[in-house]
Amino acid sequence: MMRAGKLDKKIEIQSFGETVDDYGTVTEGWITFATVRAQVLQSSTEEYLQSAGTTAQTAIVFRVRWRSDILTKHRVAYEGQAFDVKEIKELGRRDGLDLRCIATGG
């Protein structure tokens, strides 16, 4: 069972899509479709090798109440930074979700 008191951070779940502004202009971008409470379980900087050399990557795990509409194509916005959802782990029988995320490049 999840304890509400541990869900002390606010995150936004975002999806990529089109929006229309007041003037009828269509633009593409990240749209917030849910603002939820979360617990930050883990935050670390992992270094890994790429073709250009060693780079640092920020990994973070968010624990949220269970939702059926969060997918790995979404991203999380937290404290002004965006994180791509790389893995979703279900907790119990629809008790909650662990969202394993990696910071985006921009």
All heavy atoms as an XYZ file, in Angstrom:
835
protein
N       0.844     -1.175      0.000
C       0.000      0.000      0.000
C       0.888      1.237      0.000
O       1.886      1.309      0.682
C      -0.909     -0.004      1.223
C      -1.834      1.176      1.207
S      -2.737      1.493      2.701
C      -3.979      0.292      2.724
N       0.491      2.223     -0.783
C       1.261      3.463     -0.864
C       0.810      4.415      0.233
O      -0.365      4.532      0.522
C       1.059      4.111     -2.225
C       1.562      3.252     -3.356
S       1.567      4.127     -4.903
C       2.782      5.357     -4.601
N       1.759      5.108      0.798
C       1.462      6.105      1.826
C       1.452      7.481      1.182
O       2.418      7.906      0.563
C       2.509      6.042      2.918
C       2.621      4.625      3.511
C       3.278      4.727      4.794
N       2.195      4.618      5.762
C       2.404      4.368      7.018
N       3.609      4.244      7.477
N       1.387      4.268      7.843
N       0.354      8.184      1.362
C       0.183      9.497      0.741
C       1.235     10.492      1.190
O       1.657     11.353      0.420
C      -1.213     10.034      1.035
N       1.696     10.396      2.419
C       2.685     11.333      2.941
C       4.029     11.255      2.253
O       4.799     12.206      2.271
N       4.339     10.125      1.635
C       5.611      9.981      0.927
C       5.565     10.572     -0.479
O       6.600     10.792     -1.090
C       6.012      8.508      0.860
C       6.341      7.958      2.223
C       6.951      6.594      2.119
C       7.356      6.138      3.510
N       8.406      5.151      3.471
N       4.363     10.818     -0.981
C       4.224     11.417     -2.310
C       4.311     12.932     -2.164
O       3.333     13.662     -2.284
C       2.897     10.991     -2.951
C       2.674      9.484     -3.080
C       1.295      9.199     -3.633
C       3.745      8.837     -3.922
N       5.526     13.415     -1.905
C       5.725     14.812     -1.525
C       6.243     15.714     -2.641
O       6.511     16.882     -2.425
C       6.663     14.887     -0.317
C       8.017     14.267     -0.582
O       8.165     13.571     -1.604
O       8.924     14.480      0.231
N       6.367     15.188     -3.839
C       6.829     15.989     -4.975
C       5.719     16.063     -6.016
O       4.887     15.180     -6.124
C       8.064     15.350     -5.636
C       9.191     15.037     -4.679
C       9.805     16.275     -4.118
C      11.012     15.888     -3.271
N      11.261     16.768     -2.187
N       5.722     17.120     -6.801
C       4.741     17.275     -7.869
C       5.471     17.130     -9.199
O       6.474     17.806     -9.436
C       4.064     18.638     -7.787
C       2.888     18.780     -8.740
C       2.287     20.171     -8.712
C       1.637     20.448     -7.370
N       0.873     21.714     -7.362
N       4.976     16.228    -10.064
C       5.560     16.041    -11.387
C       4.465     16.184    -12.441
O       3.285     16.036    -12.144
C       6.265     14.678    -11.536
C       5.274     13.515    -11.405
C       7.404     14.547    -10.529
C       5.870     12.155    -11.731
N       4.892     16.480    -13.651
C       3.967     16.567    -14.778
C       4.284     15.436    -15.744
O       5.445     15.222    -16.088
C       4.123     17.897    -15.508
C       3.721     19.099    -14.693
C       3.942     20.407    -15.427
O       4.539     20.395    -16.536
O       3.523     21.439    -14.903
N       3.248     14.725    -16.184
C       3.386     13.707    -17.212
C       3.047     14.381    -18.529
O       1.983     15.017    -18.655
C       2.440     12.509    -16.968
C       2.575     11.988    -15.534
C       2.686     11.415    -17.997
C       3.923     11.426    -15.183
N       3.945     14.291    -19.506
C       3.761     15.005    -20.764
C       3.775     14.045    -21.945
O       4.451     13.018    -21.913
C       4.869     16.039    -20.952
C       4.910     17.081    -19.854
C       6.040     18.067    -20.020
O       7.074     17.745    -20.579
N       5.837     19.289    -19.535
N       3.026     14.417    -22.976
C       3.038     13.667    -24.231
C       3.327     14.643    -25.372
O       3.077     15.838    -25.255
C       1.705     12.951    -24.458
O       0.664     13.891    -24.588
N       3.854     14.108    -26.462
C       4.180     14.952    -27.612
C       2.973     15.027    -28.520
O       2.362     14.019    -28.847
C       5.388     14.386    -28.375
C       5.988     15.363    -29.331
C       6.851     16.342    -28.881
C       5.680     15.317    -30.680
C       7.407     17.265    -29.757
C       6.223     16.228    -31.568
C       7.089     17.205    -31.104
N       2.601     16.239    -28.913
C       1.432     16.379    -29.772
C       1.323     17.777    -30.332
O       2.212     18.605    -30.182
N       0.206     18.012    -30.975
C      -0.064     19.303    -31.599
C      -1.034     20.119    -30.754
O      -1.952     19.561    -30.156
C      -0.677     19.109    -32.984
C       0.249     18.499    -33.991
C      -0.388     18.374    -35.360
O      -1.626     18.477    -35.458
O       0.358     18.162    -36.325
N      -0.806     21.413    -30.720
C      -1.722     22.322    -30.043
C      -2.078     23.455    -31.005
O      -1.344     23.758    -31.932
C      -1.096     22.930    -28.764
O       0.082     23.654    -29.122
C      -0.762     21.869    -27.750
N      -3.201     24.071    -30.752
C      -3.648     25.219    -31.560
C      -3.780     26.407    -30.621
O      -4.492     26.341    -29.616
C      -5.005     24.919    -32.249
C      -5.459     26.115    -33.064
C      -4.913     23.673    -33.107
N      -3.078     27.493    -30.948
C      -3.153     28.678    -30.086
C      -4.388     29.516    -30.422
O      -5.187     29.153    -31.278
C      -1.858     29.496    -30.159
C      -1.615     30.116    -31.524
O      -2.538     30.125    -32.365
O      -0.492     30.610    -31.753
N      -4.533     30.643    -29.747
C      -5.703     31.520    -29.925
C      -5.836     32.070    -31.342
O      -6.907     32.486    -31.756
C      -5.645     32.685    -28.936
C      -5.787     32.223    -27.503
O      -6.338     31.123    -27.295
O      -5.347     32.951    -26.596
N      -4.726     32.098    -32.096
C      -4.743     32.640    -33.447
C      -4.907     31.559    -34.512
O      -4.851     31.843    -35.700
C      -3.455     33.427    -33.701
C      -3.275     34.546    -32.707
C      -2.363     34.427    -31.663
C      -4.036     35.709    -32.781
C      -2.210     35.439    -30.729
C      -3.889     36.723    -31.855
C      -2.978     36.579    -30.827
O      -2.834     37.577    -29.915
N      -5.066     30.292    -34.079
C      -5.258     29.191    -35.019
C      -3.982     28.566    -35.534
O      -4.014     27.732    -36.430
N      -2.841     28.958    -34.975
C      -1.564     28.406    -35.405
C      -1.340     27.056    -34.736
O      -1.447     26.930    -33.518
C      -0.413     29.367    -35.024
O      -0.700     30.654    -35.566
C       0.914     28.869    -35.538
N      -1.000     26.063    -35.551
C      -0.741     24.722    -35.032
C       0.747     24.593    -34.752
O       1.586     24.893    -35.605
C      -1.182     23.642    -36.047
C      -0.838     22.260    -35.548
C      -2.667     23.756    -36.331
N       1.078     24.170    -33.543
C       2.473     23.941    -33.176
C       2.596     22.563    -32.550
O       1.649     22.046    -31.969
C       2.984     24.996    -32.168
O       2.135     24.978    -31.021
C       2.985     26.381    -32.759
N       3.783     21.978    -32.686
C       4.057     20.688    -32.062
C       4.929     20.914    -30.846
O       5.797     21.781    -30.840
C       4.774     19.754    -33.041
C       3.896     19.233    -34.142
C       4.593     18.167    -34.970
O       5.836     18.152    -35.013
O       3.884     17.341    -35.560
N       4.702     20.098    -29.834
C       5.510     20.211    -28.638
C       4.995     19.301    -27.549
O       4.061     18.518    -27.745
N       5.608     19.404    -26.389
C       5.226     18.577    -25.236
C       4.059     19.233    -24.523
O       4.094     20.419    -24.206
C       6.412     18.397    -24.299
C       7.449     17.506    -24.902
C       8.584     17.890    -25.551
C       7.430     16.087    -24.931
N       9.263     16.790    -25.983
C       8.580     15.660    -25.608
C       6.550     15.121    -24.449
C       8.885     14.323    -25.818
C       6.850     13.783    -24.656
C       7.999     13.393    -25.329
N       3.021     18.429    -24.274
C       1.793     18.897    -23.649
C       1.597     18.148    -22.335
O       1.676     16.920    -22.303
C       0.583     18.615    -24.563
C       0.800     19.238    -25.937
C      -0.705     19.117    -23.933
C      -0.067     18.642    -27.014
N       1.340     18.874    -21.258
C       1.076     18.241    -19.972
C      -0.339     17.691    -19.965
O      -1.289     18.431    -20.184
C       1.255     19.246    -18.823
O       2.600     19.716    -18.831
C       0.924     18.612    -17.482
N      -0.472     16.377    -19.747
C      -1.815     15.807    -19.660
C      -2.170     15.360    -18.251
O      -3.325     15.057    -17.976
C      -2.026     14.667    -20.675
C      -1.347     13.377    -20.354
C      -1.964     12.439    -19.546
C      -0.110     13.084    -20.872
C      -1.336     11.235    -19.252
C       0.510     11.889    -20.596
C      -0.105     10.966    -19.784
N      -1.195     15.354    -17.345
C      -1.489     15.003    -15.950
C      -0.440     15.612    -15.037
O       0.742     15.617    -15.359
C      -1.528     13.493    -15.773
N      -0.891     16.142    -13.924
C      -0.001     16.584    -12.852
C      -0.305     15.690    -11.660
O      -1.448     15.630    -11.206
C      -0.241     18.063    -12.504
O      -0.006     18.847    -13.680
C       0.685     18.526    -11.402
N       0.721     14.967    -11.196
C       0.512     13.968    -10.148
C       1.518     14.158     -9.026
O       2.554     14.801     -9.194
C       0.608     12.524    -10.713
C      -0.470     12.272    -11.749
C       1.979     12.247    -11.293
N       1.205     13.581     -7.881
C       2.111     13.569     -6.741
C       3.024     12.358     -6.879
O       2.602     11.302     -7.345
C       1.337     13.483     -5.432
C       0.275     14.545     -5.236
C       0.801     15.930     -5.121
N       1.611     16.108     -3.939
C       2.253     17.222     -3.634
N       2.173     18.255     -4.420
N       2.972     17.311     -2.549
N       4.278     12.498     -6.484
C       5.247     11.424     -6.647
C       6.244     11.409     -5.503
O       6.419     12.395     -4.790
C       5.998     11.582     -7.965
N       6.880     10.275     -5.356
C       7.995     10.115     -4.432
C       9.236      9.890     -5.280
O       9.221      9.070     -6.200
C       7.767      8.907     -3.519
C       8.908      8.616     -2.572
C       8.679      7.342     -1.763
O       7.715      6.628     -1.961
N       9.579      7.066     -0.852
N      10.311     10.627     -5.000
C      11.571     10.410     -5.699
C      12.327      9.335     -4.930
O      12.728      9.531     -3.790
C      12.391     11.717     -5.789
C      13.739     11.451     -6.426
C      11.626     12.771     -6.555
N      12.460      8.166     -5.575
C      13.107      7.040     -4.908
C      14.606      7.049     -5.078
O      15.346      6.680     -4.178
C      12.565      5.711     -5.462
C      11.112      5.403     -5.156
C      10.724      4.085     -5.789
C      10.895      5.333     -3.660
N      15.038      7.440     -6.257
C      16.455      7.330     -6.554
C      16.826      8.399     -7.552
O      16.114      8.622     -8.521
C      16.708      5.946     -7.134
C      18.100      5.665     -7.560
C      18.213      4.260     -8.161
O      17.295      3.461     -8.079
N      19.321      3.986     -8.767
N      17.939      9.027     -7.329
C      18.456     10.002     -8.270
C      19.956      9.828     -8.324
O      20.622      9.857     -7.293
C      18.110     11.418     -7.819
O      18.603     12.356     -8.731
N      20.485      9.604     -9.514
C      21.924      9.374     -9.626
C      22.409      9.863    -10.976
O      21.640     10.094    -11.896
C      22.238      7.888     -9.473
O      21.681      7.156    -10.547
N      23.709     10.011    -11.089
C      24.340     10.321    -12.361
C      25.152      9.107    -12.759
O      26.058      8.694    -12.048
C      25.240     11.565    -12.244
O      24.434     12.662    -11.816
C      25.888     11.900    -13.563
N      24.775      8.514    -13.879
C      25.475      7.336    -14.368
C      26.368      7.746    -15.531
O      25.963      8.502    -16.393
C      24.472      6.290    -14.848
C      23.537      5.827    -13.767
C      22.460      4.891    -14.305
O      22.369      4.698    -15.531
O      21.720      4.359    -13.481
N      27.584      7.232    -15.538
C      28.469      7.498    -16.655
C      28.512      6.269    -17.539
O      28.536      5.145    -17.060
C      29.870      7.845    -16.165
C      29.942      9.205    -15.510
C      31.347      9.628    -15.188
O      32.295      8.989    -15.675
O      31.499     10.603    -14.454
N      28.489      6.496    -18.808
C      28.582      5.388    -19.742
C      29.368      5.836    -20.963
O      29.518      7.023    -21.235
C      27.201      4.865    -20.129
C      26.359      5.836    -20.901
C      26.273      5.758    -22.279
C      25.661      6.847    -20.253
C      25.507      6.659    -22.986
C      24.884      7.746    -20.964
C      24.822      7.638    -22.332
O      24.061      8.540    -23.023
N      29.884      4.866    -21.700
C      30.702      5.155    -22.869
C      29.827      5.288    -24.100
O      28.935      4.494    -24.335
C      31.722      4.039    -23.095
C      32.806      3.920    -22.041
C      33.659      2.687    -22.311
C      33.689      5.156    -22.075
N      30.105      6.301    -24.867
C      29.486      6.464    -26.168
C      30.602      6.637    -27.177
O      31.777      6.727    -26.814
C      28.561      7.678    -26.201
C      27.271      7.462    -25.479
C      26.230      8.501    -25.898
O      26.552      9.522    -26.489
N      24.980      8.210    -25.607
N      30.241      6.701    -28.442
C      31.254      6.790    -29.486
C      32.127      8.040    -29.336
O      33.289      8.031    -29.695
C      30.600      6.776    -30.862
O      29.691      7.843    -30.967
N      31.564      9.116    -28.792
C      32.319     10.360    -28.633
C      33.104     10.401    -27.335
O      33.830     11.343    -27.073
C      31.368     11.539    -28.700
N      32.959      9.407    -26.475
C      33.661      9.401    -25.206
C      32.714      9.134    -24.066
O      31.623      8.629    -24.248
N      33.129      9.476    -22.866
C      32.318      9.241    -21.676
C      31.381     10.421    -21.451
O      31.794     11.573    -21.514
C      33.230      9.068    -20.440
O      34.146      8.022    -20.712
C      32.425      8.721    -19.214
N      30.111     10.123    -21.191
C      29.151     11.181    -20.876
C      28.430     10.817    -19.589
O      28.357      9.654    -19.214
C      28.110     11.354    -22.001
O      27.395     10.130    -22.164
C      28.757     11.762    -23.309
N      27.899     11.819    -18.935
C      27.146     11.593    -17.705
C      25.652     11.693    -18.026
O      25.239     12.536    -18.813
C      27.516     12.620    -16.650
N      24.868     10.824    -17.407
C      23.435     10.790    -17.651
C      22.723     10.730    -16.304
O      23.051      9.887    -15.467
C      23.113      9.556    -18.487
C      21.726      9.511    -19.038
C      21.556      8.318    -19.949
O      21.796      7.204    -19.531
N      21.134      8.560    -21.167
N      21.759     11.616    -16.085
C      21.022     11.637    -14.832
C      19.848     10.674    -14.911
O      19.010     10.787    -15.795
C      20.510     13.060    -14.520
O      21.627     13.937    -14.465
C      19.770     13.095    -13.201
N      19.827      9.715    -13.978
C      18.738      8.740    -13.900
C      17.954      9.001    -12.621
O      18.531      9.350    -11.590
C      19.293      7.328    -13.898
N      16.636      8.821    -12.697
C      15.792      9.072    -11.531
C      14.598      8.115    -11.580
O      14.149      7.741    -12.658
C      15.348     10.561    -11.504
C      14.728     10.949    -10.173
C      14.429     10.872    -12.650
C      14.603     12.453     -9.981
N      14.132      7.694    -10.408
C      12.964      6.830    -10.318
C      11.889      7.581     -9.536
O      12.131      8.041     -8.417
C      13.287      5.492     -9.612
C      12.037      4.640     -9.485
C      14.374      4.739    -10.368
N      10.710      7.709    -10.164
C       9.565      8.345     -9.531
C       8.543      7.271     -9.192
O       8.234      6.425    -10.033
C       8.895      9.354    -10.472
C       9.767     10.494    -10.896
C      10.365     10.495    -12.144
C       9.978     11.565    -10.052
C      11.159     11.552    -12.550
C      10.778     12.626    -10.445
C      11.369     12.617    -11.696
N       7.997      7.305     -7.987
C       6.906      6.400     -7.606
C       5.621      7.210     -7.572
O       5.537      8.233     -6.899
C       7.163      5.767     -6.251
C       6.029      4.836     -5.828
C       6.445      3.945     -4.692
N       7.357      2.926     -5.209
C       8.052      2.100     -4.441
N       7.966      2.176     -3.128
N       8.846      1.208     -4.979
N       4.615      6.749     -8.315
C       3.331      7.437     -8.412
C       2.207      6.437     -8.174
O       2.415      5.228     -8.228
C       3.136      8.109     -9.799
C       4.187      9.162    -10.041
C       3.130      7.088    -10.913
N       1.019      6.962     -7.927
C      -0.162      6.096     -7.840
C      -0.414      5.485     -9.206
O      -0.080      6.074    -10.230
C      -1.380      6.877     -7.383
C      -1.256      7.382     -5.965
C      -2.597      7.800     -5.411
N      -2.450      8.343     -4.086
C      -2.322      7.621     -2.981
N      -2.319      6.307     -3.057
N      -2.203      8.191     -1.807
N      -1.052      4.318     -9.227
C      -1.274      3.589    -10.472
C      -2.150      4.378    -11.427
O      -3.148      4.962    -11.036
C      -1.923      2.232    -10.176
C      -1.991      1.366    -11.386
C      -1.026      0.527    -11.835
C      -3.061      1.264    -12.320
N      -1.421     -0.086    -12.982
C      -2.686      0.354    -13.317
C      -4.310      1.868    -12.422
C      -3.495      0.016    -14.380
C      -5.124      1.545    -13.497
C      -4.713      0.618    -14.450
N      -1.737      4.389    -12.685
C      -2.504      4.988    -13.775
C      -2.321      4.097    -14.992
O      -1.245      3.563    -15.212
C      -1.986      6.383    -14.131
C      -2.192      7.430    -13.053
C      -1.616      8.758    -13.524
N      -2.336      9.239    -14.694
C      -3.136     10.294    -14.688
N      -3.326     10.970    -13.584
N      -3.750     10.683    -15.782
N      -3.355      3.996    -15.791
C      -3.257      3.160    -16.987
C      -2.778      3.933    -18.211
O      -2.475      3.336    -19.237
C      -4.619      2.532    -17.305
O      -5.560      3.549    -17.594
N      -2.672      5.254    -18.099
C      -2.378      6.069    -19.283
C      -0.933      6.550    -19.380
O      -0.617      7.371    -20.232
C      -3.340      7.262    -19.343
C      -3.282      8.130    -18.090
O      -2.584      7.761    -17.128
O      -3.953      9.175    -18.073
N      -0.026      6.028    -18.579
C       1.380      6.412    -18.669
C       2.116      5.354    -19.481
O       2.041      4.165    -19.179
C       2.016      6.570    -17.275
C       1.297      7.660    -16.481
C       3.501      6.910    -17.414
C       1.785      7.811    -15.057
N       2.831      5.805    -20.514
C       3.552      4.912    -21.417
C       5.001      5.374    -21.539
O       5.340      6.502    -21.164
C       2.896      4.928    -22.805
C       1.401      4.614    -22.854
C       0.855      4.903    -24.245
C       1.157      3.176    -22.453
N       5.852      4.532    -22.111
C       7.266      4.887    -22.273
C       7.483      5.966    -23.337
O       8.577      6.506    -23.432
C       8.119      3.651    -22.607
O       7.569      3.002    -23.748
C       8.176      2.690    -21.432
N       6.470      6.288    -24.120
C       6.604      7.388    -25.084
C       6.420      8.753    -24.419
O       6.648      9.779    -25.042
C       5.605      7.227    -26.233
C       4.160      7.432    -25.846
C       3.250      7.272    -27.051
C       1.808      7.552    -26.672
N       0.921      7.425    -27.843
N       6.032      8.772    -23.156
C       5.834     10.013    -22.418
C       7.121     10.472    -21.762
O       8.120      9.770    -21.767
C       4.750      9.822    -21.351
C       3.405      9.544    -21.942
N       2.593      8.536    -21.489
C       2.743     10.138    -22.969
C       1.480      8.523    -22.207
N       1.550      9.486    -23.111
N       7.053     11.652    -21.196
C       8.175     12.148    -20.395
C       7.633     12.786    -19.130
O       6.444     13.088    -19.021
C       9.052     13.101    -21.176
C       8.505     14.498    -21.358
C       9.505     15.381    -22.071
N       9.083     16.772    -22.030
C       9.768     17.765    -22.533
N      10.906     17.542    -23.148
N       9.330     19.009    -22.436
N       8.532     13.000    -18.175
C       8.196     13.597    -16.882
C       8.928     14.932    -16.779
O      10.124     15.023    -17.083
C       8.626     12.666    -15.722
C       8.471     13.361    -14.384
C       7.838     11.370    -15.749
N       8.219     15.966    -16.344
C       8.839     17.254    -16.048
C       8.879     17.402    -14.533
O       7.860     17.255    -13.854
C       8.040     18.386    -16.671
N      10.090     17.650    -14.001
C      10.282     17.746    -12.562
C      11.368     18.768    -12.277
O      12.474     18.680    -12.817
C      10.667     16.372    -12.002
C      11.102     16.370    -10.567
C      10.224     16.703     -9.547
C      12.399     16.036    -10.213
C      10.620     16.697     -8.229
C      12.811     16.016     -8.898
C      11.922     16.347     -7.911
O      12.326     16.342     -6.592
N      11.046     19.752    -11.473
C      11.976     20.815    -11.074
C      12.663     21.456    -12.265
O      13.875     21.640    -12.284
C      13.006     20.269    -10.079
C      12.411     19.924     -8.729
C      13.458     19.561     -7.703
O      14.628     19.284     -8.061
O      13.108     19.556     -6.516
N      11.889     21.750    -13.306
C      12.417     22.440    -14.471
C      13.224     21.585    -15.422
O      13.819     22.105    -16.365
N      13.273     20.287    -15.206
C      14.036     19.396    -16.072
C      13.108     18.328    -16.649
O      12.133     17.927    -16.012
C      15.167     18.729    -15.286
C      16.129     17.969    -16.152
C      17.366     17.538    -15.390
O      17.453     17.689    -14.176
N      18.320     16.996    -16.099
N      13.413     17.872    -17.852
C      12.609     16.846    -18.510
C      13.329     15.501    -18.446
O      14.559     15.427    -18.586
C      12.356     17.227    -19.955
N      12.545     14.445    -18.234
C      13.071     13.082    -18.130
C      12.258     12.158    -19.032
O      11.027     12.126    -18.932
C      12.971     12.567    -16.684
C      13.782     13.349    -15.706
C      13.249     14.481    -15.095
C      15.065     12.975    -15.383
C      13.983     15.214    -14.184
C      15.819     13.700    -14.472
C      15.282     14.823    -13.874
N      12.937     11.413    -19.905
C      12.261     10.418    -20.736
C      11.945      9.197    -19.890
O      12.800      8.708    -19.147
C      13.149      9.989    -21.906
C      13.287     11.065    -22.967
O      12.344     11.856    -23.129
O      14.335     11.105    -23.627
N      10.727      8.679    -20.016
C      10.334      7.461    -19.299
C      10.920      6.275    -20.063
O      10.565      6.034    -21.213
C       8.801      7.334    -19.187
C       8.416      6.038    -18.494
C       8.219      8.528    -18.445
N      11.813      5.528    -19.431
C      12.474      4.390    -20.072
C      11.854      3.061    -19.669
O      11.899      2.106    -20.423
C      13.969      4.377    -19.736
C      14.713      5.550    -20.305
C      14.659      5.511    -21.815
C      15.441      6.655    -22.437
N      15.310      6.701    -23.878
N      11.309      2.988    -18.457
C      10.736      1.737    -17.971
C       9.636      2.047    -16.967
O       9.743      2.988    -16.187
C      11.818      0.890    -17.298
C      11.353     -0.457    -16.809
C      12.447     -1.224    -16.077
O      13.587     -0.743    -15.985
O      12.127     -2.308    -15.586
N       8.575      1.243    -17.006
C       7.466      1.387    -16.065
C       7.298      0.054    -15.354
O       7.116     -0.975    -16.000
C       6.163      1.769    -16.789
C       6.349      3.088    -17.541
C       5.009      1.869    -15.801
C       5.225      3.432    -18.481
N       7.374      0.076    -14.038
C       7.224     -1.146    -13.242
C       5.968     -1.010    -12.385
O       5.836     -0.056    -11.620
C       8.450     -1.340    -12.353
C       8.385     -2.580    -11.498
C       9.628     -2.689    -10.636
C       9.487     -3.831     -9.671
N      10.568     -3.842     -8.700
N       5.047     -1.956    -12.535
C       3.806     -1.931    -11.762
C       4.072     -2.480    -10.359
O       4.771     -3.471    -10.182
C       2.735     -2.776    -12.452
C       1.381     -2.662    -11.784
C       0.269     -3.364    -12.570
O       0.455     -3.618    -13.758
O      -0.768     -3.631    -11.955
N       3.493     -1.828     -9.364
C       3.657     -2.232     -7.966
C       2.371     -2.890     -7.492
O       1.305     -2.277     -7.551
C       3.975     -1.025     -7.088
C       5.186     -0.202     -7.515
C       5.271      1.059     -6.686
C       6.447     -1.019     -7.372
N       2.466     -4.116     -7.026
C       1.284     -4.807     -6.520
C       0.234     -4.952     -7.590
O       0.526     -5.031     -8.774
N      -1.003     -5.009     -7.158
C      -2.131     -5.066     -8.091
C      -2.719     -3.673     -8.235
O      -3.638     -3.284     -7.508
C      -3.190     -6.033     -7.580
C      -2.750     -7.452     -7.664
C      -3.892     -8.349     -7.357
N      -3.553     -9.709     -7.724
C      -4.349    -10.728     -7.563
N      -5.543    -10.543     -7.039
N      -3.971    -11.925     -7.921
N      -2.130     -2.931     -9.142
C      -2.556     -1.552     -9.411
C      -2.446     -0.637     -8.196
O      -3.261      0.260     -8.011
C      -3.967     -1.528     -9.987
C      -4.076     -2.221    -11.315
C      -5.444     -2.091    -11.898
N      -5.451     -2.654    -13.243
C      -6.467     -2.568    -14.060
N      -7.563     -1.953    -13.698
N      -6.405     -3.103    -15.244
N      -1.424     -0.879     -7.382
C      -1.176      0.012     -6.248
C      -0.427      1.261     -6.688
O      -0.730      2.363     -6.258
C      -0.372     -0.701     -5.158
C      -1.192     -1.720     -4.400
O      -2.421     -1.539     -4.301
O      -0.607     -2.686     -3.891
N       0.582      1.071     -7.524
C       1.399      2.196     -7.941
C       2.287      1.814     -9.101
O       2.269      0.688     -9.588
N       3.082      2.792     -9.542
C       4.029      2.599    -10.634
C       5.370      3.207    -10.250
O       5.416      4.262     -9.618
C       3.539      3.289    -11.908
C       2.238      2.853    -12.533
C       1.841      3.809    -13.650
C       2.343      1.433    -13.054
N       6.447      2.528    -10.621
C       7.780      3.111    -10.572
C       8.138      3.505    -11.983
O       8.136      2.667    -12.897
C       8.807      2.116    -10.034
C       8.809      2.011     -8.533
O       8.102      2.804     -7.872
O       9.507      1.135     -7.996
N       8.408      4.780    -12.188
C       8.798      5.292    -13.499
C      10.295      5.494    -13.488
O      10.815      6.375    -12.792
C       8.091      6.629    -13.787
C       6.574      6.654    -13.638
C       6.044      8.047    -13.888
C       5.926      5.655    -14.574
N      10.998      4.684    -14.236
C      12.465      4.803    -14.353
C      12.754      5.729    -15.526
O      12.377      5.442    -16.655
C      13.098      3.452    -14.531
C      12.827      2.539    -13.359
C      13.385      1.153    -13.549
N      12.825      0.233    -12.590
C      13.190      0.128    -11.324
N      14.132      0.918    -10.851
N      12.626     -0.749    -10.515
N      13.416      6.849    -15.230
C      13.563      7.926    -16.217
C      15.013      8.337    -16.374
O      15.816      8.211    -15.457
C      12.746      9.139    -15.802
S      10.996      8.779    -15.551
N      15.318      8.887    -17.548
C      16.632      9.420    -17.876
C      16.444     10.866    -18.332
O      15.540     11.161    -19.119
C      17.296      8.605    -19.027
C      17.439      7.131    -18.652
C      18.650      9.197    -19.414
C      18.397      6.853    -17.516
N      17.322     11.748    -17.852
C      17.226     13.169    -18.222
C      17.423     13.319    -19.721
O      18.268     12.659    -20.330
C      18.272     13.979    -17.470
N      16.609     14.186    -20.333
C      16.728     14.448    -21.769
C      17.852     15.421    -22.023
O      18.307     16.139    -21.118
C      15.417     15.020    -22.349
O      15.172     16.276    -21.724
C      14.260     14.086    -22.152
N      18.259     15.491    -23.262
C      19.354     16.383    -23.629
C      18.941     17.832    -23.738
O      19.762     18.713    -23.711
N      17.626     18.086    -23.841
C      17.254     19.486    -24.012
C      15.857     19.778    -23.651
O      15.078     19.098    -23.120
